[in-house]
Amino acid sequence: MKILLVDDEEELVSTLAERLSFREIDADWVTSCEDALKKVETEKYDIAVLDVKIPRISGIELGRRLKEKDPEMRFIFMTGHASDDDFRAGSAEVGADYYLVKPVNIELLIEKMKKVLED
């Protein structure tokens, strides 16, 4: 399983990547949408874990752009701000599989990633 983590909070996203690597999950991380779009030019990811609120481009819009580049990519969103209704309205277009509320529980994230890949 290869994961791309995208969040503008470097400490959060780097810690998540490190904790996933301890569990033998290959995770790359970036802190901007631009960097995420560059990463998918050279790497193939099974799942992108995206923050909903990212500067310049929303996580939902980033998901749309990533889906254009790789229609097989699956998505899990992280949010600390959006309401359930706001999130579901925007994420349905992208095909979001799950969303998690920050701070993200690592065990729950791993459970959701495994579920996404089983579906």
DSSP file (Angstrom, degrees, kcal/mol; ACC not computed):
  #  RESIDUE AA STRUCTURE BP1 BP2  ACC     N-H-->O    O-->H-N    N-H-->O    O-->H-N    TCO  KAPPA ALPHA  PHI   PSI    X-CA   Y-CA   Z-CA
    1    1 A M              0   0    0      0, 0.0    25,-1.2     0, 0.0     2,-0.5   0.000 360.0 360.0 360.0 128.1    0.0    0.0    0.0
    2    2 A K  E     -a   26   0A   0     23,-0.1    44,-2.4    25,-0.0    45,-1.5  -0.967 360.0-168.1-118.2 126.5    1.4    3.4   -1.0
    3    3 A I  E     -ab  27  47A   0     23,-2.9    25,-2.7    -2,-0.5     2,-0.5  -0.881  16.2-155.4-119.8 142.0    0.0    6.5    0.6
    4    4 A L  E     -ab  28  48A   0     43,-2.3    45,-3.2    -2,-0.4     2,-0.5  -0.982  14.1-162.2-113.5 122.0    0.2   10.2   -0.2
    5    5 A L  E     -ab  29  49A   0     23,-2.8    25,-2.2    -2,-0.5     2,-0.5  -0.897   7.1-174.0-104.3 129.6   -0.4   12.5    2.8
    6    6 A V  E     +ab  30  50A   0     43,-2.8    45,-2.0    -2,-0.5     2,-0.3  -0.966  22.6 132.7-130.2 117.2   -1.2   16.1    2.1
    7    7 A D        -     0   0    0     23,-1.8     6,-0.1    -2,-0.5    47,-0.1  -0.950  51.4-135.0-158.5 140.2   -1.6   18.7    4.9
    8    8 A D  S    S+     0   0    0     45,-0.3     2,-1.1    -2,-0.3     3,-0.1   0.593  89.0  88.3 -76.3  -8.3   -0.1   22.2    5.3
    9    9 A E     >  -     0   0    0      1,-0.2     4,-2.4     2,-0.1     5,-0.3  -0.768  63.8-168.1 -89.8  97.2    0.7   21.4    9.0
   10   10 A E  H  > S+     0   0    0     -2,-1.1     4,-2.6     1,-0.2     5,-0.3   0.869  82.2  52.7 -57.6 -42.0    4.2   19.9    8.5
   11   11 A E  H  > S+     0   0    0      1,-0.2     4,-1.8     2,-0.2    -1,-0.2   0.914 112.1  46.1 -62.3 -42.2    4.5   18.5   12.0
   12   12 A L  H  > S+     0   0    0     -3,-0.3     4,-2.4     2,-0.2    -2,-0.2   0.953 116.7  42.2 -63.2 -51.6    1.2   16.7   11.7
   13   13 A V  H  X S+     0   0    0     -4,-2.4     4,-2.1     1,-0.2    -2,-0.2   0.858 115.0  49.0 -71.6 -35.5    1.8   15.2    8.3
   14   14 A S  H  X S+     0   0    0     -4,-2.6     4,-2.2    -5,-0.3    -1,-0.2   0.883 112.1  49.7 -70.6 -36.2    5.4   14.2    8.9
   15   15 A T  H  X S+     0   0    0     -4,-1.8     4,-2.7    -5,-0.3    -2,-0.2   0.912 110.1  50.4 -66.5 -42.6    4.4   12.5   12.2
   16   16 A L  H  X S+     0   0    0     -4,-2.4     4,-2.3     2,-0.2     5,-0.2   0.931 111.0  49.2 -59.5 -45.0    1.6   10.6   10.5
   17   17 A A  H  X S+     0   0    0     -4,-2.1     4,-2.3     1,-0.2    -2,-0.2   0.913 111.9  48.5 -61.4 -42.8    4.0    9.4    7.8
   18   18 A E  H  X S+     0   0    0     -4,-2.2     4,-1.8     1,-0.2    -1,-0.2   0.918 111.3  49.4 -63.7 -44.0    6.5    8.3   10.4
   19   19 A R  H  X S+     0   0    0     -4,-2.7     4,-0.6     1,-0.2    -1,-0.2   0.853 111.4  49.8 -66.0 -34.0    3.9    6.5   12.4
   20   20 A L  H ><>S+     0   0    0     -4,-2.3     5,-2.0    -5,-0.2     3,-1.0   0.897 107.1  54.5 -69.3 -39.5    2.7    4.7    9.3
   21   21 A S  H ><5S+     0   0    0     -4,-2.3     3,-1.9     1,-0.3    -2,-0.2   0.855 100.1  60.4 -63.8 -33.3    6.2    3.7    8.4
   22   22 A F  H 3<5S+     0   0    0     -4,-1.8    -1,-0.3     1,-0.3    -2,-0.2   0.776 106.0  49.1 -60.9 -24.8    6.6    2.1   11.8
   23   23 A R  T <<5S-     0   0    0     -3,-1.0    -1,-0.3    -4,-0.6    -2,-0.2   0.137 125.2-106.5-100.6  17.6    3.7   -0.1   10.7
   24   24 A E  T < 5S+     0   0    0     -3,-1.9     2,-0.5     1,-0.2    -3,-0.2   0.830  74.1 140.4  60.8  37.3    5.4   -0.9    7.4
   25   25 A I      < -     0   0    0     -5,-2.0     2,-0.7    -8,-0.1    -1,-0.2  -0.958  53.8-128.8-109.7 125.4    3.1    1.4    5.3
   26   26 A D  E     +a    2   0A   0    -25,-1.2   -23,-2.9    -2,-0.5     2,-0.4  -0.629  38.9 171.3 -77.1 110.2    4.9    3.3    2.6
   27   27 A A  E     -a    3   0A   0     -2,-0.7     2,-0.3   -25,-0.2   -23,-0.2  -0.981  18.8-169.8-130.6 125.7    3.8    7.0    3.0
   28   28 A D  E     -a    4   0A   0    -25,-2.7   -23,-2.8    -2,-0.4     2,-0.4  -0.771  15.3-158.6-100.8 154.8    5.1   10.1    1.3
   29   29 A W  E     +a    5   0A   0     -2,-0.3     2,-0.3   -25,-0.2   -23,-0.2  -0.986  14.7 176.5-138.1 149.9    4.0   13.5    2.5
   30   30 A V  E     -a    6   0A   0    -25,-2.2   -23,-1.8    -2,-0.4     3,-0.0  -0.943  25.1-143.3-141.7 162.7    3.8   17.0    1.2
   31   31 A T  S    S+     0   0    0     -2,-0.3     2,-0.3   -25,-0.2   -25,-0.1   0.281  78.1  49.7-113.8  10.1    2.6   20.3    2.6
   32   32 A S  S  > S-     0   0    0      1,-0.1     4,-1.8    22,-0.1     5,-0.1  -0.989  73.6-125.3-146.1 156.1    1.0   21.9   -0.5
   33   33 A C  H  > S+     0   0    0     22,-0.4     4,-2.5    -2,-0.3     5,-0.2   0.882 112.0  57.0 -64.3 -38.6   -1.3   21.1   -3.3
   34   34 A E  H  > S+     0   0    0      1,-0.2     4,-1.8     2,-0.2    -1,-0.2   0.919 107.6  47.1 -60.1 -44.0    1.3   22.0   -5.8
   35   35 A D  H  > S+     0   0    0      1,-0.2     4,-2.4     2,-0.2    -1,-0.2   0.864 109.8  54.0 -66.8 -35.2    3.7   19.5   -4.4
   36   36 A A  H  X S+     0   0    0     -4,-1.8     4,-1.8     1,-0.2    -2,-0.2   0.923 107.8  49.6 -63.7 -43.6    1.0   16.8   -4.3
   37   37 A L  H  < S+     0   0    0     -4,-2.5     4,-0.4     1,-0.2    -1,-0.2   0.861 111.8  48.9 -65.0 -34.9    0.3   17.3   -8.0
   38   38 A K  H >X S+     0   0    0     -4,-1.8     3,-1.2    -5,-0.2     4,-0.6   0.903 107.1  56.4 -68.2 -41.1    4.0   17.1   -8.8
   39   39 A K  H >X S+     0   0    0     -4,-2.4     4,-1.9     1,-0.3     3,-1.2   0.890 102.0  54.5 -59.2 -41.4    4.4   13.9   -6.7
   40   40 A V  H 3< S+     0   0    0     -4,-1.8    -1,-0.3     1,-0.3    -2,-0.2   0.615  96.1  68.4 -74.0  -8.6    1.7   12.0   -8.7
   41   41 A E  H <4 S+     0   0    0     -3,-1.2    -1,-0.3    -4,-0.4    -2,-0.2   0.806 117.5  21.4 -72.2 -29.0    3.6   12.8  -11.9
   42   42 A T  H << S+     0   0    0     -3,-1.2     2,-0.3    -4,-0.6    -2,-0.2   0.561 122.5  52.9-116.4 -12.7    6.4   10.4  -10.8
   43   43 A E     <  -     0   0    0     -4,-1.9     2,-0.5    -5,-0.2    -1,-0.1  -0.917  66.1-137.7-127.4 151.2    4.7    8.1   -8.2
   44   44 A K        -     0   0    0     -2,-0.3     2,-0.4    -3,-0.1    -3,-0.0  -0.942  24.1-168.3-107.8 127.5    1.7    5.9   -8.1
   45   45 A Y        -     0   0    0     -2,-0.5   -42,-0.2     1,-0.1     3,-0.1  -0.918  22.9-157.4-118.5 141.7   -0.4    6.0   -4.9
   46   46 A D  S    S+     0   0    0    -44,-2.4    28,-2.1    -2,-0.4     2,-0.4   0.880  84.4  15.6 -77.4 -41.4   -3.2    3.8   -3.8
   47   47 A I  E     -bc   3  74A   0    -45,-1.5   -43,-2.3    26,-0.2     2,-0.5  -0.992  61.1-154.2-138.0 140.1   -4.7    6.3   -1.4
   48   48 A A  E     -bc   4  75A   0     26,-2.6    28,-2.2    -2,-0.4     2,-0.7  -0.974   9.0-157.5-111.2 128.3   -4.4   10.1   -0.9
   49   49 A V  E     -bc   5  76A   0    -45,-3.2   -43,-2.8    -2,-0.5     2,-0.4  -0.926  23.8-173.3-104.7 112.1   -5.1   11.3    2.6
   50   50 A L  E     -bc   6  77A   0     26,-2.4    28,-2.9    -2,-0.7     2,-0.3  -0.877  26.7-129.5-118.3 136.5   -6.0   15.0    2.1
   51   51 A D  E     - c   0  78A   0    -45,-2.0    28,-0.2    -2,-0.4     3,-0.1  -0.625  18.8-141.3 -73.6 138.6   -6.7   17.8    4.5
   52   52 A V  S    S+     0   0    0     26,-2.7     7,-2.6    -2,-0.3     2,-0.9   0.897  91.6  54.0 -68.9 -40.1   -9.9   19.6    3.6
   53   53 A K        +     0   0    0     25,-0.3   -45,-0.3     5,-0.2    -1,-0.2  -0.805  69.0 150.8-103.4  96.2   -8.5   23.1    4.4
   54   54 A I        -     0   0    0     -2,-0.9     3,-0.1     3,-0.2   -22,-0.1  -0.975  50.3-100.0-122.3 138.3   -5.3   23.6    2.5
   55   55 A P  S    S+     0   0    0      0, 0.0     2,-1.9     0, 0.0   -22,-0.4  -0.224  97.9   3.2 -57.9 146.3   -4.1   27.1    1.4
   56   56 A R  S    S+     0   0    0    -24,-0.1     2,-0.4   -23,-0.1   -24,-0.0  -0.284 133.4  37.8  76.8 -48.6   -4.7   28.1   -2.3
   57   57 A I  S    S-     0   0    0     -2,-1.9    -3,-0.2    -3,-0.1   -24,-0.1  -0.999  86.6-122.7-131.3 131.4   -6.6   25.0   -3.3
   58   58 A S     >  -     0   0    0     -2,-0.4     4,-2.7     1,-0.1    -5,-0.2  -0.300  24.4-115.3 -68.0 157.9   -9.1   23.2   -1.1
   59   59 A G  H  > S+     0   0    0     -7,-2.6     4,-2.4     1,-0.2    -7,-0.2   0.853 118.3  55.6 -59.7 -34.8   -8.5   19.5   -0.4
   60   60 A I  H  > S+     0   0    0     -8,-0.5     4,-1.9     2,-0.2    -1,-0.2   0.933 109.3  45.3 -64.3 -46.1  -11.7   18.7   -2.2
   61   61 A E  H  > S+     0   0    0      2,-0.2     4,-2.2     1,-0.2    -2,-0.2   0.902 111.2  53.3 -65.1 -40.5  -10.4   20.5   -5.4
   62   62 A L  H  X S+     0   0    0     -4,-2.7     4,-2.8     1,-0.2     5,-0.2   0.919 106.2  53.8 -59.0 -42.6   -7.1   18.8   -5.0
   63   63 A G  H  X S+     0   0    0     -4,-2.4     4,-2.4     1,-0.2    -1,-0.2   0.908 106.9  51.3 -57.5 -42.7   -8.9   15.5   -4.9
   64   64 A R  H  X S+     0   0    0     -4,-1.9     4,-1.6     1,-0.2    -1,-0.2   0.924 112.1  46.3 -59.9 -44.7  -10.7   16.3   -8.2
   65   65 A R  H  X S+     0   0    0     -4,-2.2     4,-1.4     1,-0.2    -2,-0.2   0.886 112.8  48.8 -68.2 -39.2   -7.3   17.2   -9.8
   66   66 A L  H  X S+     0   0    0     -4,-2.8     4,-2.4     1,-0.2    -1,-0.2   0.890 108.0  55.3 -65.8 -38.5   -5.6   14.0   -8.5
   67   67 A K  H  < S+     0   0    0     -4,-2.4    -1,-0.2    -5,-0.2    -2,-0.2   0.857 104.5  54.2 -63.3 -35.5   -8.6   11.9   -9.7
   68   68 A E  H  < S+     0   0    0     -4,-1.6    -1,-0.2     1,-0.2    -2,-0.2   0.890 112.6  43.3 -63.9 -39.1   -8.1   13.4  -13.2
   69   69 A K  H  < S+     0   0    0     -4,-1.4    -2,-0.2     1,-0.3    -1,-0.2   0.830 134.2  15.8 -76.2 -33.0   -4.5   12.3  -13.1
   70   70 A D    ><  -     0   0    0     -4,-2.4     3,-1.9    -5,-0.1    -1,-0.3  -0.741  62.4-173.1-145.0  91.2   -5.2    8.8  -11.6
   71   71 A P  T 3  S+     0   0    0      0, 0.0    -4,-0.1     0, 0.0    -1,-0.1   0.673  86.4  59.0 -60.6 -17.4   -8.8    7.7  -11.8
   72   72 A E  T 3  S+     0   0    0      2,-0.1    -5,-0.1    -5,-0.0     2,-0.0   0.603  78.6 112.3 -88.1 -11.2   -8.0    4.6   -9.6
   73   73 A M    <   -     0   0    0     -3,-1.9     2,-0.2    -7,-0.2   -26,-0.2  -0.357  57.1-147.7 -64.3 139.7   -6.7    6.7   -6.7
   74   74 A R  E     -c   47   0A   0    -28,-2.1   -26,-2.6   -29,-0.1     2,-0.4  -0.700  10.9-140.0-106.3 161.6   -8.8    6.5   -3.5
   75   75 A F  E     +c   48   0A   0     20,-0.5    22,-2.5    -2,-0.2    23,-1.0  -0.963  21.6 180.0-133.5 140.1   -9.3    9.3   -1.0
   76   76 A I  E     -cd  49  98A   0    -28,-2.2   -26,-2.4    -2,-0.4     2,-0.3  -0.997  23.2-151.8-128.2 130.3   -9.6    9.8    2.7
   77   77 A F  E     -cd  50  99A   0     21,-2.6    23,-3.0    -2,-0.4     2,-0.4  -0.786   3.7-153.6-105.3 147.6  -10.1   13.4    3.9
   78   78 A M  E     +cd  51 100A   0    -28,-2.9   -26,-2.7    -2,-0.3     2,-0.4  -0.945  18.6 178.6-114.3 139.3   -9.1   14.9    7.2
   79   79 A T  E     + d   0 101A   0     21,-2.5    23,-2.5    -2,-0.4   -28,-0.0  -1.000  29.4 168.8-143.2 144.8  -10.9   17.8    8.7
   80   80 A G  S    S+     0   0    0     -2,-0.4    -1,-0.1    21,-0.2    21,-0.1   0.317  89.0  30.4-123.7  -0.4  -10.7   20.0   11.7
   81   81 A H  S    S+     0   0    0      2,-0.1    -2,-0.1     0, 0.0    20,-0.0   0.714  89.8  89.1-128.8 -42.2  -13.1   22.7   10.5
   82   82 A A        -     0   0    0      1,-0.1     2,-0.1     2,-0.1    -3,-0.0  -0.289  68.7-120.9 -73.8 149.5  -15.8   21.6    8.1
   83   83 A S     >  -     0   0    0      1,-0.1     4,-2.5    -3,-0.0     5,-0.2  -0.432  29.7-107.2 -79.3 162.6  -19.2   20.4    9.2
   84   84 A D  H  > S+     0   0    0      1,-0.2     4,-2.4     2,-0.2     5,-0.2   0.908 120.0  48.2 -56.4 -45.5  -20.4   17.0    8.2
   85   85 A D  H  > S+     0   0    0      2,-0.2     4,-2.1     1,-0.2    -1,-0.2   0.913 111.2  49.9 -65.2 -43.3  -22.9   18.4    5.7
   86   86 A D  H  > S+     0   0    0      1,-0.2     4,-1.6     2,-0.2     5,-0.2   0.923 113.3  47.0 -60.8 -44.4  -20.4   20.7    4.1
   87   87 A F  H  X S+     0   0    0     -4,-2.5     4,-2.8     1,-0.2     5,-0.3   0.948 111.4  48.9 -64.0 -49.9  -17.9   17.9    3.7
   88   88 A R  H  X S+     0   0    0     -4,-2.4     4,-1.4     1,-0.2    -1,-0.2   0.865 108.0  55.5 -61.2 -37.7  -20.3   15.4    2.3
   89   89 A A  H  < S+     0   0    0     -4,-2.1     4,-0.4    -5,-0.2    -1,-0.2   0.931 117.4  33.5 -61.6 -46.5  -21.6   17.9   -0.3
   90   90 A G  H >< S+     0   0    0     -4,-1.6     3,-0.6     1,-0.2     4,-0.5   0.855 117.1  52.4 -78.8 -35.8  -18.2   18.6   -1.7
   91   91 A S  H >X>S+     0   0    0     -4,-2.8     5,-1.9     1,-0.2     4,-1.6   0.708  91.0  74.1 -79.8 -19.0  -16.5   15.3   -1.3
   92   92 A A  T 3<5S+     0   0    0     -4,-1.4    -1,-0.2    -5,-0.3    -2,-0.1   0.864  93.6  55.9 -60.7 -34.7  -19.2   13.2   -3.1
   93   93 A E  T <45S+     0   0    0     -3,-0.6    -1,-0.2    -4,-0.4    -2,-0.2   0.832 109.6  45.4 -66.3 -31.9  -18.0   14.6   -6.4
   94   94 A V  T <45S-     0   0    0     -3,-0.5    -1,-0.2    -4,-0.5    -2,-0.2   0.753 112.9-115.8 -83.2 -25.7  -14.5   13.3   -5.8
   95   95 A G  T  <5 -     0   0    0     -4,-1.6   -20,-0.5     1,-0.1    -3,-0.2   0.837  39.7-167.1  89.0  39.6  -15.5    9.9   -4.6
   96   96 A A      < -     0   0    0     -5,-1.9   -20,-0.2     1,-0.2    -1,-0.1  -0.378  12.2-162.5 -62.9 134.7  -14.2   10.3   -1.0
   97   97 A D        -     0   0    0    -22,-2.5     2,-0.3     1,-0.3   -21,-0.2   0.863  65.7 -15.0 -86.8 -40.1  -14.2    7.0    0.7
   98   98 A Y  E     -d   76   0A   0    -23,-1.0   -21,-2.6     2,-0.0     2,-0.4  -0.975  53.4-147.9-153.5 162.4  -13.9    8.3    4.3
   99   99 A Y  E     -d   77   0A   0     -2,-0.3     2,-0.4   -23,-0.2   -21,-0.2  -0.996  11.7-159.2-137.3 149.0  -13.2   11.4    6.3
  100  100 A L  E     -d   78   0A   0    -23,-3.0   -21,-2.5    -2,-0.4     2,-0.4  -0.924  17.9-123.9-124.8 146.2  -11.6   11.7    9.7
  101  101 A V  E     -d   79   0A   0     -2,-0.4     4,-0.3   -23,-0.2   -21,-0.2  -0.745  47.3 -82.7 -90.7 135.6  -11.7   14.4   12.3
  102  102 A K  S    S+     0   0    0    -23,-2.5     2,-0.1    -2,-0.4    -1,-0.0  -0.511 111.2  57.5 -75.4 148.3   -8.3   15.9   13.4
  103  103 A P  S    S-     0   0    0      0, 0.0     2,-0.3     0, 0.0    -2,-0.1   0.501  94.0-139.7 -69.8 139.4   -6.4   15.0   15.5
  104  104 A V        -     0   0    0     -2,-0.1     2,-0.6    -4,-0.1    -2,-0.1  -0.531   2.1-134.2 -78.0 128.8   -6.3   11.8   13.5
  105  105 A N     >  -     0   0    0     -2,-0.3     4,-2.5    -4,-0.3     5,-0.2  -0.740  14.2-147.1 -79.2 119.4   -6.3    8.5   15.4
  106  106 A I  H  > S+     0   0    0     -2,-0.6     4,-2.4     1,-0.2     5,-0.2   0.866  95.6  51.3 -61.4 -38.8   -3.5    6.5   13.6
  107  107 A E  H  > S+     0   0    0      2,-0.2     4,-2.2     1,-0.2    -1,-0.2   0.900 111.2  47.9 -66.8 -39.5   -5.2    3.1   14.2
  108  108 A L  H  > S+     0   0    0      2,-0.2     4,-2.6     1,-0.2    -2,-0.2   0.900 110.4  52.6 -66.1 -40.5   -8.5    4.4   12.8
  109  109 A L  H  X S+     0   0    0     -4,-2.5     4,-2.5     2,-0.2    -2,-0.2   0.936 110.7  46.8 -59.4 -46.9   -6.7    5.8    9.8
  110  110 A I  H  X S+     0   0    0     -4,-2.4     4,-2.4     1,-0.2     5,-0.2   0.904 111.1  52.2 -63.2 -41.4   -5.0    2.4    9.1
  111  111 A E  H  X S+     0   0    0     -4,-2.2     4,-2.1     1,-0.2    -1,-0.2   0.927 111.7  46.2 -59.6 -45.5   -8.4    0.7    9.5
  112  112 A K  H  X S+     0   0    0     -4,-2.6     4,-2.5     2,-0.2    -2,-0.2   0.879 110.4  53.3 -66.4 -38.1  -10.0    3.0    7.0
  113  113 A M  H  X S+     0   0    0     -4,-2.5     4,-2.0     2,-0.2    -2,-0.2   0.929 110.3  47.2 -63.9 -43.6   -7.1    2.7    4.5
  114  114 A K  H  X S+     0   0    0     -4,-2.4     4,-1.5     1,-0.2    -1,-0.2   0.903 112.2  50.4 -63.2 -40.2   -7.4   -1.1    4.6
  115  115 A K  H  X S+     0   0    0     -4,-2.1     4,-1.8    -5,-0.2    -2,-0.2   0.904 107.5  53.7 -64.2 -41.5  -11.2   -0.9    4.1
  116  116 A V  H  < S+     0   0    0     -4,-2.5    -1,-0.2     1,-0.2    -2,-0.2   0.913 110.0  47.1 -58.9 -44.2  -10.7    1.4    1.2
  117  117 A L  H  < S+     0   0    0     -4,-2.0    -1,-0.2     1,-0.2    -2,-0.2   0.778 109.3  54.1 -72.7 -25.9   -8.4   -1.0   -0.5
  118  118 A E  H  <        0   0    0     -4,-1.5    -1,-0.2     1,-0.2    -2,-0.2   0.836 360.0 360.0 -73.4 -33.0  -10.7   -4.0    0.1
  119  119 A D     <        0   0    0     -4,-1.8    -1,-0.2    -5,-0.1    -2,-0.2   0.499 360.0 360.0 -68.6 360.0  -13.7   -2.2   -1.5
